Amino acid sequence: MNQLEKALNLPKGKDILNWKIKTLARSPKEIMITQLGFAAFHVMASSLFIWLG
Protein backbone atom coordinates (compact mmCIF):
# COMPACT_ATOMS: atom_id res chain seq x y z
CA MET A 1 0.00 0.00 0.00
CA ASN A 2 1.46 3.34 -0.95
CA GLN A 3 0.80 6.74 0.65
CA LEU A 4 -1.98 7.66 -1.78
CA GLU A 5 -3.90 4.45 -1.11
CA LYS A 6 -3.54 4.98 2.64
CA ALA A 7 -4.84 8.55 2.31
CA LEU A 8 -7.84 7.40 0.28
CA ASN A 9 -8.80 4.86 2.98
CA LEU A 10 -9.17 7.51 5.72
CA PRO A 11 -12.63 7.84 7.27
CA LYS A 12 -14.77 10.62 5.86
CA GLY A 13 -17.73 12.65 7.12
CA LYS A 14 -19.02 12.13 10.65
CA ASP A 15 -16.97 8.95 11.02
CA ILE A 16 -13.73 10.93 11.24
CA LEU A 17 -14.74 12.26 14.68
CA ASN A 18 -15.68 8.81 15.99
CA TRP A 19 -12.25 8.03 17.45
CA LYS A 20 -13.66 5.31 19.70
CA ILE A 21 -13.86 2.97 16.71
CA LYS A 22 -10.14 2.16 16.82
CA THR A 23 -9.14 3.10 20.37
CA LEU A 24 -9.80 1.74 23.82
CA ALA A 25 -11.79 4.48 25.50
CA ARG A 26 -11.29 4.85 29.24
CA SER A 27 -13.01 7.20 31.64
CA PRO A 28 -10.92 9.97 33.23
CA LYS A 29 -11.55 8.42 36.66
CA GLU A 30 -10.15 5.08 35.52
CA ILE A 31 -7.07 6.78 34.03
CA MET A 32 -6.49 8.70 37.29
CA ILE A 33 -6.76 5.53 39.39
CA THR A 34 -4.24 3.78 37.14
CA GLN A 35 -1.83 6.72 37.36
CA LEU A 36 -2.14 6.80 41.16
CA GLY A 37 -1.43 3.06 41.26
CA PHE A 38 1.72 3.47 39.17
CA ALA A 39 2.84 6.41 41.33
CA ALA A 40 2.26 4.44 44.55
CA PHE A 41 4.22 1.48 43.18
CA HIS A 42 7.07 3.78 42.14
CA VAL A 43 7.19 5.46 45.58
CA MET A 44 7.19 2.09 47.40
CA ALA A 45 9.89 0.67 45.13
CA SER A 46 12.04 3.79 45.53
CA SER A 47 11.58 3.75 49.30
CA LEU A 48 12.63 0.12 49.53
CA PHE A 49 15.63 0.76 47.30
CA ILE A 50 16.75 3.69 49.48
CA TRP A 51 16.03 1.81 52.73
CA LEU A 52 17.89 -1.35 51.67
CA GLY A 53 20.64 0.42 49.74
C-alpha distance matrix in Angstrom:
0.0 3.8 6.8 8.1 6.0 6.7 10.1 10.8 10.5 13.2 16.5 19.1 22.9 24.9 22.1 20.8 24.1 24.1 22.8 24.6 21.9 19.8 22.5 25.8 28.4 31.7 35.0 36.4 39.4 37.3 35.4 38.8 40.4 37.6 38.0 41.8 41.4 39.4 41.9 44.8 43.4 42.9 46.5 48.0 46.2 47.2 50.8 51.1 49.8 52.4 55.1 54.7 53.9
3.8 0.0 3.8 5.6 5.5 6.4 8.8 10.2 11.1 13.2 16.9 19.0 22.8 25.1 22.7 20.9 24.2 24.7 23.4 25.7 23.4 21.3 23.8 27.3 29.6 32.8 35.9 37.0 40.1 38.3 36.2 39.4 41.2 38.5 38.6 42.4 42.3 40.1 42.4 45.5 44.3 43.5 46.9 48.7 46.9 47.7 51.3 51.8 50.4 52.7 55.6 55.3 54.3
6.8 3.8 0.0 3.8 5.5 5.1 6.2 8.7 10.0 11.2 15.0 16.9 20.5 22.8 20.7 18.5 21.6 22.6 21.3 24.0 22.1 20.0 22.4 26.0 27.9 31.1 33.9 34.8 38.1 36.6 34.3 37.4 39.5 36.9 36.8 40.6 40.8 38.7 40.7 44.0 43.0 42.1 45.4 47.4 45.8 46.4 49.9 50.7 49.3 51.5 54.5 54.4 53.3
8.1 5.6 3.8 0.0 3.8 5.4 5.1 6.2 8.8 10.4 14.0 15.2 18.8 21.6 19.7 17.8 21.3 22.5 21.8 24.6 22.5 21.0 23.7 27.4 29.2 32.5 35.2 36.2 39.6 38.3 36.2 39.3 41.5 39.2 39.1 42.9 43.3 41.3 43.4 46.6 45.8 45.0 48.3 50.3 48.9 49.5 53.0 53.9 52.6 54.7 57.7 57.7 56.7
6.0 5.5 5.5 3.8 0.0 3.8 5.4 5.1 6.4 9.2 12.6 14.3 18.1 20.6 18.4 17.1 20.7 21.2 20.7 23.0 20.5 19.1 22.2 25.8 27.8 31.2 34.1 35.5 38.7 37.2 35.4 38.7 40.6 38.3 38.6 42.4 42.5 40.7 43.0 46.1 45.1 44.6 48.0 49.8 48.4 49.3 52.7 53.4 52.3 54.6 57.5 57.4 56.6
6.7 6.4 5.1 5.4 3.8 0.0 3.8 5.5 5.3 6.9 10.6 13.0 16.7 18.8 16.3 14.6 18.0 18.4 17.4 19.8 17.6 15.9 18.7 22.3 24.3 27.7 30.6 31.9 35.1 33.5 31.6 35.0 36.9 34.5 34.8 38.6 38.7 36.9 39.2 42.3 41.4 40.9 44.3 46.1 44.8 45.7 49.1 49.8 48.8 51.1 53.9 53.9 53.1
10.1 8.8 6.2 5.1 5.4 3.8 0.0 3.8 5.4 5.6 9.3 10.7 14.3 16.8 14.9 12.8 16.3 17.5 16.9 19.8 17.9 16.7 19.3 23.1 24.5 27.9 30.5 31.5 35.0 33.8 31.8 35.0 37.3 35.2 35.2 39.0 39.5 37.8 39.8 43.0 42.5 41.8 45.0 47.1 46.0 46.6 50.0 51.0 50.0 52.1 55.0 55.2 54.4
10.8 10.2 8.7 6.2 5.1 5.5 3.8 0.0 3.8 5.6 8.5 9.5 13.1 16.0 14.2 12.9 16.7 17.6 17.7 20.4 18.0 17.5 20.6 24.3 25.7 29.3 31.8 33.2 36.6 35.4 33.8 37.1 39.2 37.2 37.6 41.3 41.7 40.2 42.4 45.5 45.0 44.6 47.8 49.7 48.7 49.6 52.9 53.8 53.0 55.1 57.9 58.1 57.5
10.5 11.1 10.0 8.8 6.4 5.3 5.4 3.8 0.0 3.8 6.5 8.8 12.5 14.7 12.2 11.4 15.1 15.2 15.2 17.4 14.8 14.2 17.5 21.1 22.7 26.4 29.1 30.7 34.0 32.6 31.2 34.6 36.5 34.5 35.1 38.8 39.0 37.7 40.1 43.0 42.4 42.3 45.5 47.3 46.3 47.4 50.6 51.5 50.8 53.1 55.7 55.9 55.4
13.2 13.2 11.2 10.4 9.2 6.9 5.6 5.6 3.8 0.0 3.8 6.4 10.1 11.9 9.5 7.9 11.6 12.2 12.1 14.8 12.8 12.4 15.3 19.0 20.2 23.8 26.2 27.7 31.0 29.9 28.4 31.7 33.8 32.0 32.5 36.1 36.6 35.4 37.6 40.6 40.2 40.0 43.1 45.1 44.3 45.3 48.4 49.5 48.9 51.0 53.6 54.1 53.6
16.5 16.9 15.0 14.0 12.6 10.6 9.3 8.5 6.5 3.8 0.0 3.8 7.0 8.4 5.8 5.2 8.9 9.3 10.2 12.7 10.7 11.4 14.4 17.9 18.6 22.2 24.4 26.1 29.4 28.5 27.4 30.7 32.7 31.3 32.0 35.5 36.1 35.3 37.4 40.3 40.2 40.3 43.2 45.1 44.6 45.7 48.7 49.8 49.5 51.6 54.1 54.7 54.5
19.1 19.0 16.9 15.2 14.3 13.0 10.7 9.5 8.8 6.4 3.8 0.0 3.8 6.6 5.8 5.5 9.0 10.3 12.1 14.9 13.3 14.6 17.3 20.6 20.8 24.3 26.1 27.6 31.0 30.5 29.5 32.6 34.8 33.7 34.3 37.7 38.6 37.8 39.8 42.7 42.9 42.9 45.7 47.7 47.4 48.4 51.3 52.6 52.3 54.3 56.8 57.5 57.3
22.9 22.8 20.5 18.8 18.1 16.7 14.3 13.1 12.5 10.1 7.0 3.8 0.0 3.8 5.4 6.0 8.1 9.9 12.6 15.1 14.2 16.2 18.5 21.5 21.0 24.3 25.6 27.1 30.5 30.4 29.5 32.4 34.8 34.1 34.7 37.9 39.0 38.6 40.4 43.2 43.7 43.8 46.4 48.5 48.5 49.4 52.1 53.6 53.6 55.3 57.8 58.7 58.6
24.9 25.1 22.8 21.6 20.6 18.8 16.8 16.0 14.7 11.9 8.4 6.6 3.8 0.0 3.8 5.5 5.9 7.1 10.4 12.5 12.1 14.7 16.5 19.1 18.2 21.4 22.4 24.1 27.3 27.3 26.8 29.6 31.9 31.5 32.2 35.3 36.5 36.3 38.1 40.8 41.4 41.7 44.2 46.2 46.4 47.4 50.0 51.6 51.7 53.5 55.7 56.8 56.9
22.1 22.7 20.7 19.7 18.4 16.3 14.9 14.2 12.2 9.5 5.8 5.8 5.4 3.8 0.0 3.8 5.4 5.1 8.0 10.0 8.8 11.2 13.5 16.3 16.0 19.5 21.1 23.0 26.2 25.7 25.1 28.3 30.3 29.5 30.5 33.7 34.5 34.2 36.3 38.9 39.2 39.7 42.3 44.2 44.2 45.4 48.0 49.4 49.5 51.4 53.7 54.5 54.6
20.8 20.9 18.5 17.8 17.1 14.6 12.8 12.9 11.4 7.9 5.2 5.5 6.0 5.5 3.8 0.0 3.8 5.6 7.0 10.2 9.7 11.0 12.9 16.1 15.8 19.2 20.7 22.2 25.6 25.2 24.1 27.1 29.5 28.5 29.0 32.3 33.4 32.8 34.6 37.5 37.8 37.9 40.6 42.7 42.6 43.5 46.3 47.7 47.6 49.4 51.9 52.8 52.7
24.1 24.2 21.6 21.3 20.7 18.0 16.3 16.7 15.1 11.6 8.9 9.0 8.1 5.9 5.4 3.8 0.0 3.8 5.6 8.6 9.6 11.3 12.2 14.8 13.6 16.7 17.8 19.1 22.5 22.5 21.5 24.3 26.8 26.2 26.7 29.8 31.1 30.8 32.5 35.2 35.9 36.1 38.5 40.7 40.8 41.7 44.3 45.9 46.0 47.7 50.0 51.2 51.2
24.1 24.7 22.6 22.5 21.2 18.4 17.5 17.6 15.2 12.2 9.3 10.3 9.9 7.1 5.1 5.6 3.8 0.0 3.8 5.5 6.2 8.7 9.7 12.1 11.1 14.5 16.0 17.9 21.1 20.6 20.1 23.2 25.3 24.6 25.5 28.6 29.6 29.5 31.5 34.0 34.5 35.0 37.5 39.4 39.6 40.8 43.3 44.7 45.0 46.9 49.0 50.0 50.3
22.8 23.4 21.3 21.8 20.7 17.4 16.9 17.7 15.2 12.1 10.2 12.1 12.6 10.4 8.0 7.0 5.6 3.8 0.0 3.8 5.4 6.3 6.5 9.3 8.8 12.3 14.2 16.0 19.2 18.4 17.4 20.7 22.8 21.7 22.5 25.8 26.6 26.2 28.3 31.0 31.2 31.6 34.3 36.2 36.2 37.4 40.0 41.4 41.5 43.4 45.6 46.5 46.7
24.6 25.7 24.0 24.6 23.0 19.8 19.8 20.4 17.4 14.8 12.7 14.9 15.1 12.5 10.0 10.2 8.6 5.5 3.8 0.0 3.8 5.5 5.1 6.7 6.1 9.8 12.1 14.6 17.4 16.2 15.8 19.3 20.9 19.9 21.3 24.4 24.9 24.9 27.2 29.5 29.8 30.6 33.2 34.8 35.0 36.5 38.9 40.1 40.5 42.6 44.6 45.4 45.9
21.9 23.4 22.1 22.5 20.5 17.6 17.9 18.0 14.8 12.8 10.7 13.3 14.2 12.1 8.8 9.7 9.6 6.2 5.4 3.8 0.0 3.8 6.0 8.3 9.1 12.9 15.5 18.2 20.8 19.3 19.0 22.6 23.9 22.6 24.2 27.4 27.5 27.3 29.9 32.2 32.1 32.9 35.8 37.2 37.1 38.8 41.3 42.3 42.5 44.8 46.8 47.4 47.8
19.8 21.3 20.0 21.0 19.1 15.9 16.7 17.5 14.2 12.4 11.4 14.6 16.2 14.7 11.2 11.0 11.3 8.7 6.3 5.5 3.8 0.0 3.8 7.0 9.1 12.8 15.9 18.2 20.9 18.9 18.1 21.8 23.1 21.2 22.6 26.0 26.0 25.3 28.1 30.5 30.0 30.7 33.7 35.1 34.7 36.3 39.1 39.9 39.9 42.3 44.4 44.9 45.1
22.5 23.8 22.4 23.7 22.2 18.7 19.3 20.6 17.5 15.3 14.4 17.3 18.5 16.5 13.5 12.9 12.2 9.7 6.5 5.1 6.0 3.8 0.0 3.8 5.9 9.3 12.6 14.7 17.3 15.3 14.3 18.0 19.3 17.5 18.8 22.2 22.3 21.7 24.4 26.8 26.5 27.1 30.1 31.6 31.3 32.9 35.6 36.5 36.7 39.0 41.0 41.6 41.9
25.8 27.3 26.0 27.4 25.8 22.3 23.1 24.3 21.1 19.0 17.9 20.6 21.5 19.1 16.3 16.1 14.8 12.1 9.3 6.7 8.3 7.0 3.8 0.0 3.8 6.4 10.1 12.5 14.6 12.2 11.7 15.5 16.3 14.6 16.5 19.6 19.4 19.3 22.1 24.1 23.9 25.0 27.9 29.1 29.0 30.9 33.3 34.2 34.6 37.0 38.8 39.4 40.0
28.4 29.6 27.9 29.2 27.8 24.3 24.5 25.7 22.7 20.2 18.6 20.8 21.0 18.2 16.0 15.8 13.6 11.1 8.8 6.1 9.1 9.1 5.9 3.8 0.0 3.8 6.8 9.5 11.8 10.2 10.0 13.6 14.8 13.9 15.7 18.5 18.9 19.3 21.6 23.7 24.0 25.2 27.7 29.1 29.5 31.1 33.4 34.5 35.2 37.3 39.0 40.0 40.7
31.7 32.8 31.1 32.5 31.2 27.7 27.9 29.3 26.4 23.8 22.2 24.3 24.3 21.4 19.5 19.2 16.7 14.5 12.3 9.8 12.9 12.8 9.3 6.4 3.8 0.0 3.8 6.5 8.2 6.4 6.7 10.1 11.1 10.6 12.6 15.1 15.6 16.4 18.7 20.5 21.1 22.5 24.7 26.0 26.8 28.5 30.4 31.7 32.7 34.6 36.2 37.3 38.2
35.0 35.9 33.9 35.2 34.1 30.6 30.5 31.8 29.1 26.2 24.4 26.1 25.6 22.4 21.1 20.7 17.8 16.0 14.2 12.1 15.5 15.9 12.6 10.1 6.8 3.8 0.0 3.8 5.4 5.3 6.4 8.8 10.1 10.9 12.6 14.5 15.6 17.0 18.6 20.2 21.5 22.9 24.6 26.1 27.4 28.8 30.5 32.1 33.3 34.9 36.3 37.8 38.8
36.4 37.0 34.8 36.2 35.5 31.9 31.5 33.2 30.7 27.7 26.1 27.6 27.1 24.1 23.0 22.2 19.1 17.9 16.0 14.6 18.2 18.2 14.7 12.5 9.5 6.5 3.8 0.0 3.8 5.5 5.1 6.1 8.7 9.9 10.5 12.2 14.2 15.4 16.4 18.2 20.0 21.0 22.4 24.3 25.7 26.8 28.3 30.3 31.4 32.7 34.3 36.0 36.9
39.4 40.1 38.1 39.6 38.7 35.1 35.0 36.6 34.0 31.0 29.4 31.0 30.5 27.3 26.2 25.6 22.5 21.1 19.2 17.4 20.8 20.9 17.3 14.6 11.8 8.2 5.4 3.8 0.0 3.8 5.5 5.1 6.2 8.7 9.9 10.6 12.3 14.4 15.3 16.4 18.4 20.0 21.0 22.5 24.3 25.6 26.8 28.6 30.2 31.4 32.6 34.5 35.7
37.3 38.3 36.6 38.3 37.2 33.5 33.8 35.4 32.6 29.9 28.5 30.5 30.4 27.3 25.7 25.2 22.5 20.6 18.4 16.2 19.3 18.9 15.3 12.2 10.2 6.4 5.3 5.5 3.8 0.0 3.8 5.4 5.2 6.3 8.7 9.9 10.6 12.5 14.3 15.4 16.7 18.5 20.0 21.2 22.7 24.4 25.8 27.2 28.7 30.3 31.5 33.0 34.2
35.4 36.2 34.3 36.2 35.4 31.6 31.8 33.8 31.2 28.4 27.4 29.5 29.5 26.8 25.1 24.1 21.5 20.1 17.4 15.8 19.0 18.1 14.3 11.7 10.0 6.7 6.4 5.1 5.5 3.8 0.0 3.8 5.5 5.2 6.2 8.7 9.9 10.7 12.3 14.3 15.5 16.6 18.4 20.1 21.2 22.5 24.3 25.9 27.0 28.6 30.1 31.6 32.5
38.8 39.4 37.4 39.3 38.7 35.0 35.0 37.1 34.6 31.7 30.7 32.6 32.4 29.6 28.3 27.1 24.3 23.2 20.7 19.3 22.6 21.8 18.0 15.5 13.6 10.1 8.8 6.1 5.1 5.4 3.8 0.0 3.8 5.4 5.1 6.1 8.6 9.9 10.4 12.1 14.2 15.2 16.3 18.2 19.9 20.9 22.3 24.3 25.5 26.7 28.2 30.0 31.0
40.4 41.2 39.5 41.5 40.6 36.9 37.3 39.2 36.5 33.8 32.7 34.8 34.8 31.9 30.3 29.5 26.8 25.3 22.8 20.9 23.9 23.1 19.3 16.3 14.8 11.1 10.1 8.7 6.2 5.2 5.5 3.8 0.0 3.8 5.5 5.1 6.2 8.7 9.8 10.5 12.3 14.2 15.3 16.4 18.3 19.9 20.9 22.5 24.2 25.6 26.7 28.4 29.7
37.6 38.5 36.9 39.2 38.3 34.5 35.2 37.2 34.5 32.0 31.3 33.7 34.1 31.5 29.5 28.5 26.2 24.6 21.7 19.9 22.6 21.2 17.5 14.6 13.9 10.6 10.9 9.9 8.7 6.3 5.2 5.4 3.8 0.0 3.8 5.4 5.0 6.3 8.6 9.9 10.6 12.4 14.3 15.4 16.5 18.3 20.0 21.2 22.5 24.3 25.6 27.0 28.1
38.0 38.6 36.8 39.1 38.6 34.8 35.2 37.6 35.1 32.5 32.0 34.3 34.7 32.2 30.5 29.0 26.7 25.5 22.5 21.3 24.2 22.6 18.8 16.5 15.7 12.6 12.6 10.5 9.9 8.7 6.2 5.1 5.5 3.8 0.0 3.8 5.4 5.1 6.1 8.6 9.9 10.5 12.3 14.3 15.3 16.4 18.2 20.0 21.0 22.4 24.1 25.7 26.4
41.8 42.4 40.6 42.9 42.4 38.6 39.0 41.3 38.8 36.1 35.5 37.7 37.9 35.3 33.7 32.3 29.8 28.6 25.8 24.4 27.4 26.0 22.2 19.6 18.5 15.1 14.5 12.2 10.6 9.9 8.7 6.1 5.1 5.4 3.8 0.0 3.8 5.5 5.0 6.0 8.5 9.7 10.4 12.2 14.1 15.1 16.2 18.2 19.7 20.9 22.1 24.0 25.2
41.4 42.3 40.8 43.3 42.5 38.7 39.5 41.7 39.0 36.6 36.1 38.6 39.0 36.5 34.5 33.4 31.1 29.6 26.6 24.9 27.5 26.0 22.3 19.4 18.9 15.6 15.6 14.2 12.3 10.6 9.9 8.6 6.2 5.0 5.4 3.8 0.0 3.8 5.4 5.1 6.2 8.6 9.9 10.6 12.2 14.1 15.3 16.6 18.2 20.0 20.9 22.4 23.8
39.4 40.1 38.7 41.3 40.7 36.9 37.8 40.2 37.7 35.4 35.3 37.8 38.6 36.3 34.2 32.8 30.8 29.5 26.2 24.9 27.3 25.3 21.7 19.3 19.3 16.4 17.0 15.4 14.4 12.5 10.7 9.9 8.7 6.3 5.1 5.5 3.8 0.0 3.8 5.5 5.1 6.1 8.7 10.0 10.5 12.1 14.1 15.4 16.3 18.2 19.8 21.0 21.9
41.9 42.4 40.7 43.4 43.0 39.2 39.8 42.4 40.1 37.6 37.4 39.8 40.4 38.1 36.3 34.6 32.5 31.5 28.3 27.2 29.9 28.1 24.4 22.1 21.6 18.7 18.6 16.4 15.3 14.3 12.3 10.4 9.8 8.6 6.1 5.0 5.4 3.8 0.0 3.8 5.4 5.0 6.2 8.6 9.9 10.4 12.1 14.2 15.2 16.4 18.0 19.8 20.6
44.8 45.5 44.0 46.6 46.1 42.3 43.0 45.5 43.0 40.6 40.3 42.7 43.2 40.8 38.9 37.5 35.2 34.0 31.0 29.5 32.2 30.5 26.8 24.1 23.7 20.5 20.2 18.2 16.4 15.4 14.3 12.1 10.5 9.9 8.6 6.0 5.1 5.5 3.8 0.0 3.8 5.4 5.1 6.2 8.5 9.8 10.5 12.3 14.1 15.3 16.2 18.1 19.5
43.4 44.3 43.0 45.8 45.1 41.4 42.5 45.0 42.4 40.2 40.2 42.9 43.7 41.4 39.2 37.8 35.9 34.5 31.2 29.8 32.1 30.0 26.5 23.9 24.0 21.1 21.5 20.0 18.4 16.7 15.5 14.2 12.3 10.6 9.9 8.5 6.2 5.1 5.4 3.8 0.0 3.8 5.5 5.2 6.1 8.5 9.8 10.6 12.2 14.2 15.2 16.3 17.7
42.9 43.5 42.1 45.0 44.6 40.9 41.8 44.6 42.3 40.0 40.3 42.9 43.8 41.7 39.7 37.9 36.1 35.0 31.6 30.6 32.9 30.7 27.1 25.0 25.2 22.5 22.9 21.0 20.0 18.5 16.6 15.2 14.2 12.4 10.5 9.7 8.6 6.1 5.0 5.4 3.8 0.0 3.8 5.5 5.2 6.0 8.5 9.9 10.4 12.1 14.0 15.3 15.9
46.5 46.9 45.4 48.3 48.0 44.3 45.0 47.8 45.5 43.1 43.2 45.7 46.4 44.2 42.3 40.6 38.5 37.5 34.3 33.2 35.8 33.7 30.1 27.9 27.7 24.7 24.6 22.4 21.0 20.0 18.4 16.3 15.3 14.3 12.3 10.4 9.9 8.7 6.2 5.1 5.5 3.8 0.0 3.8 5.5 5.1 6.0 8.6 9.8 10.5 11.9 14.1 14.9
48.0 48.7 47.4 50.3 49.8 46.1 47.1 49.7 47.3 45.1 45.1 47.7 48.5 46.2 44.2 42.7 40.7 39.4 36.2 34.8 37.2 35.1 31.6 29.1 29.1 26.0 26.1 24.3 22.5 21.2 20.1 18.2 16.4 15.4 14.3 12.2 10.6 10.0 8.6 6.2 5.2 5.5 3.8 0.0 3.8 5.5 5.1 6.2 8.5 9.9 10.3 12.0 13.8
46.2 46.9 45.8 48.9 48.4 44.8 46.0 48.7 46.3 44.3 44.6 47.4 48.5 46.4 44.2 42.6 40.8 39.6 36.2 35.0 37.1 34.7 31.3 29.0 29.5 26.8 27.4 25.7 24.3 22.7 21.2 19.9 18.3 16.5 15.3 14.1 12.2 10.5 9.9 8.5 6.1 5.2 5.5 3.8 0.0 3.8 5.5 5.2 6.1 8.7 9.8 10.5 11.7
47.2 47.7 46.4 49.5 49.3 45.7 46.6 49.6 47.4 45.3 45.7 48.4 49.4 47.4 45.4 43.5 41.7 40.8 37.4 36.5 38.8 36.3 32.9 30.9 31.1 28.5 28.8 26.8 25.6 24.4 22.5 20.9 19.9 18.3 16.4 15.1 14.1 12.1 10.4 9.8 8.5 6.0 5.1 5.5 3.8 0.0 3.8 5.5 5.0 6.1 8.5 9.9 10.1
50.8 51.3 49.9 53.0 52.7 49.1 50.0 52.9 50.6 48.4 48.7 51.3 52.1 50.0 48.0 46.3 44.3 43.3 40.0 38.9 41.3 39.1 35.6 33.3 33.4 30.4 30.5 28.3 26.8 25.8 24.3 22.3 20.9 20.0 18.2 16.2 15.3 14.1 12.1 10.5 9.8 8.5 6.0 5.1 5.5 3.8 0.0 3.8 5.4 5.2 5.9 8.5 9.7
51.1 51.8 50.7 53.9 53.4 49.8 51.0 53.8 51.5 49.5 49.8 52.6 53.6 51.6 49.4 47.7 45.9 44.7 41.4 40.1 42.3 39.9 36.5 34.2 34.5 31.7 32.1 30.3 28.6 27.2 25.9 24.3 22.5 21.2 20.0 18.2 16.6 15.4 14.2 12.3 10.6 9.9 8.6 6.2 5.2 5.5 3.8 0.0 3.8 5.5 5.0 5.9 8.0
49.8 50.4 49.3 52.6 52.3 48.8 50.0 53.0 50.8 48.9 49.5 52.3 53.6 51.7 49.5 47.6 46.0 45.0 41.5 40.5 42.5 39.9 36.7 34.6 35.2 32.7 33.3 31.4 30.2 28.7 27.0 25.5 24.2 22.5 21.0 19.7 18.2 16.3 15.2 14.1 12.2 10.4 9.8 8.5 6.1 5.0 5.4 3.8 0.0 3.8 5.5 5.4 5.6
52.4 52.7 51.5 54.7 54.6 51.1 52.1 55.1 53.1 51.0 51.6 54.3 55.3 53.5 51.4 49.4 47.7 46.9 43.4 42.6 44.8 42.3 39.0 37.0 37.3 34.6 34.9 32.7 31.4 30.3 28.6 26.7 25.6 24.3 22.4 20.9 20.0 18.2 16.4 15.3 14.2 12.1 10.5 9.9 8.7 6.1 5.2 5.5 3.8 0.0 3.8 5.6 5.1
55.1 55.6 54.5 57.7 57.5 53.9 55.0 57.9 55.7 53.6 54.1 56.8 57.8 55.7 53.7 51.9 50.0 49.0 45.6 44.6 46.8 44.4 41.0 38.8 39.0 36.2 36.3 34.3 32.6 31.5 30.1 28.2 26.7 25.6 24.1 22.1 20.9 19.8 18.0 16.2 15.2 14.0 11.9 10.3 9.8 8.5 5.9 5.0 5.5 3.8 0.0 3.8 5.7
54.7 55.3 54.4 57.7 57.4 53.9 55.2 58.1 55.9 54.1 54.7 57.5 58.7 56.8 54.5 52.8 51.2 50.0 46.5 45.4 47.4 44.9 41.6 39.4 40.0 37.3 37.8 36.0 34.5 33.0 31.6 30.0 28.4 27.0 25.7 24.0 22.4 21.0 19.8 18.1 16.3 15.3 14.1 12.0 10.5 9.9 8.5 5.9 5.4 5.6 3.8 0.0 3.8
53.9 54.3 53.3 56.7 56.6 53.1 54.4 57.5 55.4 53.6 54.5 57.3 58.6 56.9 54.6 52.7 51.2 50.3 46.7 45.9 47.8 45.1 41.9 40.0 40.7 38.2 38.8 36.9 35.7 34.2 32.5 31.0 29.7 28.1 26.4 25.2 23.8 21.9 20.6 19.5 17.7 15.9 14.9 13.8 11.7 10.1 9.7 8.0 5.6 5.1 5.7 3.8 0.0
